[in-house]
Amino acid sequence: MGILRTGTTSAAVRIQVSRTGRPALQSPSKLPPIKAASLPEALPLDQILVGDCIAAIERLPAASVDLVFADPPYNLQLGGDLRRPDDSLVDAVDDDWDKFSSFAEYDAFTRAWLAACRRVLKPDGALWVIGSYHNIFRVGSILQDLGFWMLNDIVWRKANPMPNFRGRRFTNAHETLIWAARGESSKYTFHYEALKGGNDDLQMRSDWYLPLCTGDERLKDGSGAKVHPTQKPEALLARVMLSASNPGDVILDPFFGTGTTGAVAKALGRHFIGCERDGVYAEAARKRIDAITPLPPEAFATAPSKRSEPRVPFLSLVEAGLVKAGERVTDEKRRHSAIIRADGTLLLDPAVGSIHKVGALAQGLPSCNGWTFWHVERPGGLMLLDTLRGEIRAQMAAA
Ligand SMILES: C[S@@+](CC[C@H](N)C(=O)[O-])C[C@H]1O[C@@H](n2cnc3c(N)ncnc32)[C@H](O)[C@@H]1O
């Protein structure tokens, strides 16, 4: 069960679409006009723009989007039918939207949509693009040429990859995501501590082990066939959004397909703008997103990171009367102690210095975080200086 089916939403969405009588593609010129302003109200928030993404994005105001997630055509270049050992046909991606006559044509297309996305990204915005060995190297080189700044490449290792039926190559068990900031100086969003907290307090690594989109999450039509050949798992999009965006952010997906980006954005309190040239996929995406109930805000609110918390000098604790000049600090096992001085330094006779320097000196170490090393005696037992610093921060937040 995906992230969107916890708590409030339980039933899988079954999409009634038919490849016959598919809606005509809406030409970009018929898209609703978008006012040229960078205010969010001027954006087609939480809408699917049916048509070519390059034309649609060119109509958006510059510097108006926080994050782009793009799952572009992979240009798989499949030749002929792919069959299993029992001769059954593999449901491979052989759709027209994935076909390009040459690498040059694919590169020109890639350059055009990446340039359009870069124009609408805010200066501190970032882009994620997912691909396979067929296209990701071309995409990566073009995005560097355009001025994007590579942050990571993520390997999405598939828990249940499709076997290599012909046995002529390794099983293709991963896809690659490039995460790039709009430019070298962009102050991009990254929720390092939240990711670490959800990973048993270990840094989140760049190899992600997640299953393909299957089961209830996979959209099926009335006859039980997949609505879209490359629907991405919600867990993948959730990890991208939780790590690299904030609630309320605007996330643009130029290749919306069945709207996985929109569904996860809605659940996690983000806005989306989706572009999809195929009216059937767009309609399936709209129905899917309509059925999503957003999670309660406390389930996705971003916890403040330690780095973003205001700096508090140790002297402030003395000035606020939370610790007293002349009082002793000690470590957890009471092996070391030092005297607090009125100017916010510590005395470890004969040395005088900051809580960090004196903590390091006491232990014979090159460095020490004095906030998490030193304690003061209080009626209930030892109290960490970091806890007292928290009281000052709480007062600052209230003010
Ligand atoms: C790889 S799929 C995206 C699947 C999507 N991430 C999902 O989870 O359903 C790429 C999609 O881009 C669409 N597409 C291809 N070229 C396009 C273009 N120039 N403008 C808009 N959409 C396009 C295709 O119709 C296809 O649905």
The ligand as an SDF file (V2000), in Angstrom:
LIG
                    3D

 27 29  0  0  0  0  0  0  0  0999 V2000
    7.5150    8.4000  -18.6280 C   0  0  0  0  0  0  0  0  0  0  0  0
    5.8830    8.9440  -18.7580 S   0  0  0  0  0  0  0  0  0  0  0  0
    5.5200    9.7160  -17.1870 C   0  0  0  0  0  0  0  0  0  0  0  0
    4.7820    8.8040  -16.2350 C   0  0  0  0  0  0  0  0  0  0  0  0
    4.4150    9.4720  -14.9350 C   0  0  0  0  0  0  0  0  0  0  0  0
    5.5760    9.8370  -14.1580 N   0  0  0  0  0  0  0  0  0  0  0  0
    3.5000    8.5990  -14.0900 C   0  0  0  0  0  0  0  0  0  0  0  0
    3.8710    8.2310  -12.9370 O   0  0  0  0  0  0  0  0  0  0  0  0
    2.4260    8.2380  -14.5580 O   0  0  0  0  0  0  0  0  0  0  0  0
    6.0660   10.3050  -19.8340 C   0  0  0  0  0  0  0  0  0  0  0  0
    4.7700   11.0120  -20.1860 C   0  0  0  0  0  0  0  0  0  0  0  0
    5.0930   12.2050  -20.9010 O   0  0  0  0  0  0  0  0  0  0  0  0
    4.1130   12.4430  -21.8820 C   0  0  0  0  0  0  0  0  0  0  0  0
    4.7410   13.2990  -22.8860 N   0  0  0  0  0  0  0  0  0  0  0  0
    5.6780   12.9460  -23.7950 C   0  0  0  0  0  0  0  0  0  0  0  0
    6.0620   14.0230  -24.5030 N   0  0  0  0  0  0  0  0  0  0  0  0
    5.3820   15.0810  -24.0110 C   0  0  0  0  0  0  0  0  0  0  0  0
    5.3510   16.4710  -24.3100 C   0  0  0  0  0  0  0  0  0  0  0  0
    6.1210   16.9800  -25.2780 N   0  0  0  0  0  0  0  0  0  0  0  0
    4.5500   17.2700  -23.5840 N   0  0  0  0  0  0  0  0  0  0  0  0
    3.7620   16.7540  -22.6010 C   0  0  0  0  0  0  0  0  0  0  0  0
    3.7400   15.4510  -22.2880 N   0  0  0  0  0  0  0  0  0  0  0  0
    4.5330   14.6120  -22.9680 C   0  0  0  0  0  0  0  0  0  0  0  0
    3.7130   11.0650  -22.3590 C   0  0  0  0  0  0  0  0  0  0  0  0
    2.4100   11.0800  -22.8940 O   0  0  0  0  0  0  0  0  0  0  0  0
    3.8230   10.2340  -21.0800 C   0  0  0  0  0  0  0  0  0  0  0  0
    2.5880   10.1160  -20.4230 O   0  0  0  0  0  0  0  0  0  0  0  0
  1  2  1  0
  2  3  1  0
  2 10  1  0
  3  4  1  0
  4  5  1  0
  5  6  1  0
  5  7  1  0
  7  8  2  0
  7  9  1  0
 10 11  1  0
 11 12  1  0
 11 26  1  0
 12 13  1  0
 13 14  1  0
 13 24  1  0
 14 15  1  0
 14 23  1  0
 15 16  2  0
 16 17  1  0
 17 18  1  0
 17 23  2  0
 18 19  1  0
 18 20  2  0
 20 21  1  0
 21 22  2  0
 22 23  1  0
 24 25  1  0
 24 26  1  0
 26 27  1  0
M  CHG  2   2   1   9  -1
M  END
$$$$
